[in-house]
């Protein structure tokens, strides 16, 4: 039996509305197959929410931000 890393759960709760705005599950195993990540997310979210909307952010969130290209100045038009 392989030993898995601990699962971390973080969430953002809006005190004004009583809604959980963001709920993140990190299974801590970057080398695990995608099916494992999905199974963990469904198991935890299914116990906490009636109809969980699961979104995979592991690939969508870049580890380092993309550099913003410097703007190139446009030539000033002669209005004479």
RAZIVEN-V322439 format. One record per residue. N is the residue number from 1. RES is the residue in one letter. D_FIRST is the distance of its C-alpha to the first C-alpha in Angstrom with 1 decimal. Layout:
n = [N:N]
res = [RES:RES]
d_first = [D_FIRST:D_FIRST]
This chain:
n = [1:2:3:4:5:6:7:8:9:10:11:12:13:14:15:16:17:18:19:20:21:22:23:24:25:26:27:28:29:30:31:32:33:34:35:36:37:38:39:40:41:42:43:44:45:46:47:48:49:50:51:52:53:54:55:56:57:58:59:60:61:62:63:64:65:66:67:68:69:70:71:72:73:74:75:76:77:78:79:80]
res = [X:X:X:X:X:X:X:X:X:X:X:X:X:X:X:X:X:X:X:X:X:X:X:X:X:X:X:X:X:X:X:X:X:X:X:X:X:X:X:X:X:X:X:X:X:X:X:X:X:X:X:X:X:X:X:X:X:X:X:X:X:X:X:X:X:X:X:X:X:X:X:X:X:X:X:X:X:X:X:X]
d_first = [0.0:3.8:6.6:9.4:13.0:15.3:17.3:21.0:23.7:27.4:30.4:34.2:36.4:40.1:42.1:45.1:43.7:40.7:38.5:35.1:36.0:32.7:29.1:26.4:22.7:20.7:17.0:17.2:15.2:18.1:16.2:14.3:16.3:19.1:17.8:15.0:17.8:20.0:17.7:17.2:21.0:22.0:20.1:21.5:24.9:25.3:25.2:27.7:30.1:32.0:32.1:29.9:31.0:27.9:28.8:26.6:28.0:25.5:27.7:30.9:31.1:32.1:30.8:34.4:37.5:39.7:42.9:45.9:48.7:52.0:54.6:57.5:60.9:63.2:66.7:69.3:71.7:75.4:77.1:80.7]
